[in-house]
Amino acid sequence: MPAPVNAASAVEEVYRADWGRIVATLIRLFGDFDLAEECAQEAFAAAVDQWRQSGVPEIPRAWIIQTAKHKAIDRIRRKGRYAEKLESYVVSGMVRATEEPDYDHGEIPDDRLRLIFTCCHPAIAPDAQIALTLRTLCGLETDEIARAFLVSPTTMAQRLVRAKHKIRDAGIPYAVPGTSDIAERVEAVLTVIYLVFNEGYVATRGTSLLRTDLCAEAIRLGRLVITLMEPQPPAEAKALVALMLLHDARREARLDEAGEIIILEEQDRTLWNHKQIAEALLLLKEAPRGTPGPFALQAAIASEHCKAALPADTDWPEIVRLYDQLERVQPSPIVSLNRAVALAMAEGPRAGLMGIDRLAASNDLTDYHLLHAARADLLRRLERNDESAKSYARALELVTNDSERRFLERRLREVQSPPNAK
């Protein structure tokens, strides 16, 4: 008899690591986003019971895919449309009867990259492109994606439904497009890959701050895009990979042994991956010259942090200057918030607080926990502890990641009971 296993934990691990790969494979097989997601969920549910009895299979992902595939075929057969539906997929191009485009450097058979290019078809609205990829590739819930876009879950659900219907009704093929068509999609593809990385770098939900599987996957996909576009990949593709490498290089120093957050200025910089930093800086150096795009500017900001041997060595005025450029190239409330934090480091907390208060007054980030957390930190530095406590309390109402929650709770306790309190 197989040894007893914690089937629920095993299933959760496979879900976190392989959801995107599994769904991408099923979409390639059946060409239907809803069918792929629903049958994948049913297969994961079946795994909890079956693995408890028979043990975890040697290749769990393959078991899930095979089980989901059978469930999908059963559904189609029950509707009496199996042969017709398969034929229609081939005719529409959703299931390829021929080989994928043959690039000079060889085919890159990767279901997840095909999924991203499918979702980023120009016929689909830009916001929906990104949202649909985050839903299918990362397994994010609709409310989590809605929070990232600062819209209601109902609005986001409608966008996702419209995007799926557009792919189905327009017969958009599940494939990396030919070389001549890649350029019109590459900007959206790079944005999606970076948002996948962001979800790994600071997970929306869960007990841990990090999802290293998503970080590694985003970096891998970024490298694939560069390879696809050789011999002249766009500067932003190289800049994106450099940006992700720079952020990921600090991974080992971001949490202590108990899994608690260590802020940047308190991190042990000997734990940073300096080989990875060197690779990223070389990528930035190799990138074609010209007006820097959003990823190049963000990578330049990250490089300033990584080049500083000590926190005091950080060139904060240069970082503020780079944020000024980024605001002109890609204005957004998040960029303005980050600039205000950098300004606080360059000129003092009072200067940064003025910028954050202007943002707060605009109501653009009312429900964004990091706005309130940043405001609370600057008030703490100014020793305005009562106001700081209120901002920390508001941030705690909005935060959804347990690791961030514990950090904010510690900070709140500090301002409620400062060291010099009687």
C-alpha positions as CSV (number, residue, x, y, z in Angstrom):
1,M,0.0,0.0,0.0
2,P,1.3,3.5,-0.7
3,A,2.4,5.6,2.2
4,P,-0.3,8.1,3.4
5,V,0.0,11.5,1.8
6,N,-1.5,14.9,2.5
7,A,-3.4,15.0,-0.8
8,A,-4.7,18.5,-0.2
9,S,-1.2,19.9,0.3
10,A,0.1,18.0,-2.8
11,V,-2.7,19.3,-4.9
12,E,-2.2,22.9,-3.7
13,E,1.5,22.7,-4.6
14,V,0.8,21.5,-8.1
15,Y,-1.9,24.1,-8.5
16,R,0.5,26.9,-7.5
17,A,3.4,25.6,-9.7
18,D,1.6,24.3,-12.8
19,W,-1.9,25.9,-13.1
20,G,-0.9,28.1,-16.1
21,R,0.9,25.3,-17.9
22,I,-2.0,22.9,-17.4
23,V,-4.6,25.4,-18.6
24,A,-2.5,26.5,-21.5
25,T,-2.1,22.9,-22.7
26,L,-5.9,22.3,-22.4
27,I,-6.7,25.4,-24.4
28,R,-4.3,24.2,-27.1
29,L,-6.1,20.9,-27.2
30,F,-9.7,22.2,-27.1
31,G,-9.6,25.8,-28.0
32,D,-12.1,26.8,-25.3
33,F,-11.0,28.9,-22.4
34,D,-14.0,28.2,-20.2
35,L,-13.9,24.4,-20.9
36,A,-10.2,24.3,-20.1
37,E,-10.5,26.1,-16.8
38,E,-13.6,24.2,-15.7
39,C,-12.2,20.8,-16.5
40,A,-8.8,21.7,-14.9
41,Q,-10.7,22.7,-11.7
42,E,-12.6,19.4,-11.8
43,A,-9.4,17.4,-12.3
44,F,-7.8,19.2,-9.3
45,A,-10.9,18.4,-7.2
46,A,-10.7,14.7,-8.2
47,A,-7.0,14.6,-7.4
48,V,-7.7,15.3,-3.7
49,D,-9.7,12.2,-3.3
50,Q,-7.8,9.9,-5.6
51,W,-4.3,10.8,-4.5
52,R,-5.4,10.3,-0.9
53,Q,-6.1,6.7,-1.8
54,S,-3.5,5.9,-4.4
55,G,-0.7,8.3,-3.6
56,V,0.7,11.2,-5.6
57,P,1.5,10.1,-9.1
58,E,5.0,10.3,-10.4
59,I,4.2,13.2,-12.7
60,P,1.3,15.1,-11.0
61,R,0.9,17.7,-13.8
62,A,0.5,14.9,-16.4
63,W,-2.1,13.2,-14.3
64,I,-4.1,16.5,-14.0
65,I,-3.9,17.2,-17.7
66,Q,-5.0,13.6,-18.6
67,T,-7.9,13.7,-16.2
68,A,-9.0,17.1,-17.4
69,K,-8.7,16.0,-21.0
70,H,-11.0,13.0,-20.3
71,K,-13.5,15.3,-18.6
72,A,-13.5,17.7,-21.5
73,I,-14.0,14.9,-24.0
74,D,-16.9,13.5,-21.9
75,R,-18.6,17.0,-21.8
76,I,-18.3,17.4,-25.6
77,R,-19.6,13.9,-26.3
78,R,-22.5,14.4,-23.9
79,K,-23.5,17.3,-26.1
80,G,-23.3,15.1,-29.2
81,R,-20.9,17.5,-30.9
82,Y,-17.5,15.9,-30.4
83,A,-16.5,15.2,-34.0
84,E,-18.1,18.4,-35.3
85,K,-16.5,20.6,-32.7
86,L,-13.0,19.1,-33.3
87,E,-13.4,19.7,-37.0
88,S,-14.5,23.2,-36.4
89,Y,-11.4,23.8,-34.3
90,V,-9.1,22.6,-37.1
91,V,-11.0,24.8,-39.6
92,S,-10.8,27.9,-37.4
93,G,-7.1,27.3,-36.6
94,M,-7.7,26.9,-32.9
95,V,-6.3,23.4,-33.1
96,R,-3.5,23.4,-35.6
97,A,-3.5,20.8,-38.4
98,T,-0.2,22.1,-39.7
99,E,3.1,23.1,-38.1
100,E,3.6,26.4,-36.3
101,P,5.4,29.2,-38.1
102,D,9.0,28.1,-38.9
103,Y,11.4,30.8,-37.5
104,D,15.0,30.9,-38.8
105,H,16.3,29.9,-35.4
106,G,13.9,27.0,-35.0
107,E,10.4,26.4,-33.5
108,I,9.8,27.3,-29.8
109,P,7.1,24.8,-28.7
110,D,5.8,26.5,-25.6
111,D,2.1,26.4,-24.7
112,R,2.3,29.3,-22.3
113,L,3.9,31.6,-24.8
114,R,1.2,30.7,-27.3
115,L,-1.4,31.5,-24.7
116,I,0.1,34.9,-24.1
117,F,0.2,35.7,-27.8
118,T,-3.4,34.5,-28.2
119,C,-4.7,36.6,-25.4
120,C,-2.7,39.6,-26.7
121,H,-4.3,39.6,-30.2
122,P,-4.9,43.2,-31.4
123,A,-8.6,42.4,-31.9
124,I,-9.0,42.2,-28.1
125,A,-9.1,45.3,-25.9
126,P,-5.7,46.0,-24.2
127,D,-7.0,45.8,-20.6
128,A,-8.8,42.6,-21.5
129,Q,-5.6,41.1,-23.1
130,I,-3.7,41.5,-19.9
131,A,-6.5,40.5,-17.5
132,L,-7.3,37.3,-19.5
133,T,-3.7,36.2,-19.5
134,L,-3.4,36.8,-15.7
135,R,-6.6,34.7,-15.2
136,T,-5.5,31.8,-17.3
137,L,-1.7,31.8,-16.8
138,C,-1.5,32.7,-13.1
139,G,-4.9,31.4,-11.9
140,L,-5.7,34.7,-10.3
141,E,-9.3,35.2,-9.2
142,T,-11.4,37.9,-10.8
143,D,-11.4,40.1,-7.7
144,E,-7.6,39.9,-7.5
145,I,-7.2,41.1,-11.1
146,A,-9.8,43.8,-10.6
147,R,-7.8,45.1,-7.7
148,A,-4.7,45.3,-9.9
149,F,-6.7,47.4,-12.4
150,L,-8.5,49.4,-9.8
151,V,-11.9,48.5,-11.1
152,S,-14.8,46.5,-9.6
153,P,-14.9,42.7,-9.8
154,T,-18.1,42.9,-11.8
155,T,-16.5,45.2,-14.4
156,M,-13.5,42.8,-14.7
157,A,-15.7,39.7,-15.0
158,Q,-17.5,41.4,-17.9
159,R,-14.1,42.1,-19.6
160,L,-13.0,38.5,-19.2
161,V,-16.2,37.1,-20.7
162,R,-16.0,39.5,-23.7
163,A,-12.4,38.6,-24.3
164,K,-13.1,34.8,-24.3
165,H,-16.0,35.3,-26.6
166,K,-13.9,37.4,-29.0
167,I,-11.3,34.7,-29.2
168,R,-13.9,32.0,-29.8
169,D,-16.1,33.9,-32.3
170,A,-13.2,35.4,-34.3
171,G,-11.4,32.0,-34.4
172,I,-8.2,33.6,-33.2
173,P,-5.6,30.9,-33.5
174,Y,-3.8,29.5,-30.5
175,A,-0.3,30.1,-31.8
176,V,2.8,32.4,-31.7
177,P,2.2,34.5,-34.8
178,G,4.6,34.6,-37.8
179,T,7.6,36.9,-37.5
180,S,5.9,39.8,-39.4
181,D,2.9,39.8,-36.9
182,I,4.8,39.6,-33.7
183,A,5.7,43.3,-33.5
184,E,2.1,44.5,-33.2
185,R,1.6,42.3,-30.1
186,V,5.0,42.5,-28.4
187,E,4.2,45.6,-26.2
188,A,1.2,43.9,-24.7
189,V,3.0,40.6,-24.4
190,L,5.9,42.2,-22.4
191,T,3.4,44.0,-20.2
192,V,1.7,40.7,-19.4
193,I,5.0,39.0,-18.6
194,Y,5.9,41.8,-16.2
195,L,2.6,41.5,-14.5
196,V,3.1,37.8,-14.1
197,F,6.5,38.6,-12.5
198,N,4.9,41.2,-10.2
199,E,2.4,38.6,-8.9
200,G,5.3,36.4,-8.1
201,Y,7.3,39.2,-6.5
202,V,4.5,40.4,-4.2
203,A,1.7,37.8,-4.2
204,T,-1.8,39.2,-4.0
205,R,-2.9,36.6,-1.5
206,G,-1.5,33.8,0.6
207,T,0.8,33.3,3.6
208,S,4.1,34.1,1.7
209,L,5.1,37.3,0.1
210,L,6.9,35.5,-2.8
211,R,5.8,33.1,-5.5
212,T,9.2,32.2,-6.9
213,D,7.6,29.9,-9.5
214,L,5.9,32.8,-11.2
215,C,9.1,35.0,-11.0
216,A,11.1,32.2,-12.7
217,E,8.4,31.6,-15.3
218,A,8.2,35.3,-16.2
219,I,11.9,35.6,-16.6
220,R,11.9,32.4,-18.8
221,L,9.1,33.8,-21.0
222,G,10.9,37.1,-21.3
223,R,14.0,35.4,-22.6
224,L,11.9,33.4,-25.1
225,V,10.5,36.6,-26.5
226,I,14.1,38.0,-27.0
227,T,15.0,34.7,-28.8
228,L,11.8,35.0,-31.0
229,M,12.8,38.4,-32.1
230,E,16.5,37.8,-32.9
231,P,18.6,39.2,-34.4
232,Q,17.2,42.5,-33.4
233,P,14.9,42.2,-30.3
234,P,13.4,45.5,-29.2
235,A,15.2,47.4,-26.5
236,E,12.2,47.1,-24.2
237,A,12.3,43.3,-24.3
238,K,15.9,43.3,-23.1
239,A,15.1,46.0,-20.6
240,L,12.2,43.9,-19.2
241,V,14.4,40.8,-18.6
242,A,17.0,43.0,-17.0
243,L,14.4,44.6,-14.7
244,M,13.0,41.2,-13.6
245,L,16.6,39.9,-13.0
246,L,17.4,43.0,-10.9
247,H,14.3,42.6,-8.7
248,D,14.7,38.8,-8.5
249,A,18.4,39.2,-7.5
250,R,17.3,40.6,-4.1
251,R,15.0,37.6,-3.4
252,E,17.1,35.9,-0.7
253,A,17.4,39.1,1.4
254,R,13.7,40.1,1.3
255,L,12.5,37.7,4.0
256,D,14.1,36.6,7.3
257,E,14.2,32.9,8.5
258,A,10.6,33.2,9.8
259,G,9.3,34.5,6.5
260,E,8.9,38.1,7.7
261,I,9.6,41.1,5.4
262,I,12.9,42.9,5.5
263,I,12.7,46.4,3.9
264,L,15.2,47.3,1.3
265,E,17.4,49.6,3.5
266,E,17.8,46.8,6.1
267,Q,18.6,43.9,3.7
268,D,21.9,42.0,3.9
269,R,23.3,43.0,0.4
270,T,25.8,40.1,0.5
271,L,22.8,37.8,0.0
272,W,21.9,39.5,-3.3
273,N,22.6,37.5,-6.4
274,H,25.4,39.6,-7.8
275,K,25.9,37.3,-10.8
276,Q,22.3,38.0,-11.8
277,I,22.8,41.7,-11.3
278,A,25.8,41.7,-13.6
279,E,23.8,39.9,-16.3
280,A,21.1,42.4,-16.0
281,L,23.4,45.4,-16.3
282,L,25.0,43.8,-19.3
283,L,21.5,43.4,-20.9
284,L,20.9,47.1,-20.3
285,K,24.2,48.0,-21.8
286,E,23.5,45.9,-24.9
287,A,20.0,47.4,-25.5
288,P,19.7,49.6,-28.6
289,R,20.2,53.4,-27.9
290,G,17.3,55.8,-28.2
291,T,14.6,57.3,-26.0
292,P,14.2,54.9,-23.1
293,G,10.8,53.2,-22.7
294,P,9.0,52.4,-19.4
295,F,10.8,49.1,-18.8
296,A,14.2,50.7,-19.5
297,L,13.5,53.5,-17.0
298,Q,12.3,51.1,-14.4
299,A,15.3,48.9,-14.9
300,A,17.5,52.0,-14.6
301,I,15.9,52.7,-11.2
302,A,16.3,49.1,-10.0
303,S,20.0,49.2,-11.2
304,E,20.6,52.3,-8.9
305,H,19.5,50.2,-5.9
306,C,21.6,47.2,-7.0
307,K,24.7,49.2,-7.7
308,A,24.8,50.7,-4.1
309,A,27.0,48.6,-1.8
310,L,25.3,50.3,1.2
311,P,21.9,52.0,1.6
312,A,23.6,55.3,2.1
313,D,25.3,55.0,-1.3
314,T,22.0,55.0,-3.1
315,D,21.8,57.9,-5.6
316,W,18.3,59.0,-4.6
317,P,18.3,62.3,-6.6
318,E,19.1,60.2,-9.8
319,I,16.2,57.9,-8.9
320,V,13.8,60.9,-8.6
321,R,15.1,62.1,-12.0
322,L,14.3,58.7,-13.5
323,Y,10.9,58.7,-12.0
324,D,10.3,62.2,-13.5
325,Q,11.1,60.7,-16.9
326,L,8.9,57.7,-16.2
327,E,6.0,59.9,-15.3
328,R,6.3,61.7,-18.7
329,V,6.5,58.4,-20.6
330,Q,4.0,56.4,-18.7
331,P,2.0,58.6,-16.2
332,S,0.1,56.7,-13.6
333,P,-0.8,57.1,-9.9
334,I,1.5,54.2,-9.0
335,V,4.5,55.8,-10.6
336,S,3.6,59.1,-8.8
337,L,3.4,57.2,-5.5
338,N,6.8,55.6,-6.1
339,R,8.3,59.0,-7.0
340,A,7.0,60.5,-3.8
341,V,8.7,57.7,-1.8
342,A,12.0,58.3,-3.6
343,L,11.6,62.1,-3.1
344,A,11.2,61.4,0.7
345,M,14.6,59.6,0.6
346,A,16.3,62.3,-1.4
347,E,14.9,65.4,0.4
348,G,13.2,64.2,3.6
349,P,9.9,62.7,4.6
350,R,8.1,66.0,4.6
351,A,8.7,66.5,0.8
352,G,7.5,62.9,0.1
353,L,4.4,63.3,2.3
354,M,3.3,66.4,0.3
355,G,3.3,64.3,-2.8
356,I,1.4,61.4,-1.2
357,D,-1.2,63.7,0.2
358,R,-1.8,65.2,-3.2
359,L,-2.3,61.6,-4.5
360,A,-4.7,60.8,-1.6
361,A,-6.7,63.9,-2.4
362,S,-7.2,62.8,-6.0
363,N,-8.9,59.6,-4.8
364,D,-7.1,57.6,-7.5
365,L,-5.6,55.2,-5.0
366,T,-8.1,55.3,-2.2
367,D,-8.3,51.5,-2.0
368,Y,-4.6,50.8,-2.6
369,H,-3.0,49.6,0.6
370,L,0.5,50.7,-0.3
371,L,-0.6,54.4,-0.5
372,H,-1.7,54.3,3.1
373,A,1.3,52.2,4.1
374,A,3.7,54.7,2.5
375,R,1.9,57.6,4.1
376,A,2.0,55.9,7.5
377,D,5.8,55.3,7.2
378,L,6.5,58.9,6.4
379,L,4.3,60.1,9.3
380,R,6.2,57.6,11.5
381,R,9.5,59.1,10.4
382,L,8.2,62.6,11.3
383,E,7.1,61.2,14.7
384,R,3.4,62.0,14.0
385,N,2.5,58.7,15.6
386,D,-1.3,59.2,16.0
387,E,-1.7,60.0,12.3
388,S,0.7,57.2,11.3
389,A,-1.4,54.7,13.3
390,K,-4.6,55.7,11.4
391,S,-2.9,55.3,8.1
392,Y,-1.4,51.9,9.1
393,A,-4.9,50.8,10.3
394,R,-6.4,51.8,6.9
395,A,-3.6,49.9,5.0
396,L,-4.5,46.8,7.2
397,E,-8.1,47.1,6.1
398,L,-7.1,46.8,2.5
399,V,-4.1,44.4,2.5
400,T,-4.7,40.8,1.3
401,N,-1.2,39.2,1.7
402,D,-0.6,37.7,5.1
403,S,3.2,38.5,5.1
404,E,2.5,42.1,4.3
405,R,-0.3,42.1,7.0
406,R,2.2,40.9,9.6
407,F,4.7,43.6,8.7
408,L,2.0,46.4,8.9
409,E,0.8,45.1,12.2
410,R,4.4,45.3,13.6
411,R,4.7,48.8,12.4
412,L,1.3,49.8,13.9
413,R,2.4,48.4,17.3
414,E,5.6,50.4,17.0
415,V,3.8,53.7,16.6
416,Q,1.2,52.9,19.2
417,S,3.9,52.1,21.7
418,P,7.1,54.0,20.6
419,P,10.4,53.1,22.5
420,N,10.5,56.4,24.4
421,A,6.9,56.0,25.6
422,K,6.5,56.2,29.4
